[in-house]
Amino acid sequence: MRNSASSAAVFAALGDETRLRLVTRLCNDGPSSITRLTQGARITRQAITKHLRVMQDAGLVRSTRRGRESCWELDRRRLEEVRRNLALISKQWDDALDRLRRFVED
């Protein structure tokens, strides 16, 4: 697992509604161009590009060139890493709450 600063960058990137919508679209539709990702969006192509760059810096997406356009896709390994991180945090909270429950009941 990567360091906590790297994980924080992922959570910060996913904390934005527009970026979360982009992740959902990329999950559902697969690799997509900026043109395709902009369709139906209420923000500009430049704004979508900025959001994708934040996600790229966090390791969530990568781009490849297809002719004149970039095609963006999710890094599913990074998402799986984040899922494992959340599962670990959840287990730690469950354990802490269980200890608290036992303490209160005793």
Order of alpha helices (4+ residues) and beta strands (2+ residues): alpha-alpha-beta-alpha-alpha-beta-beta-alpha
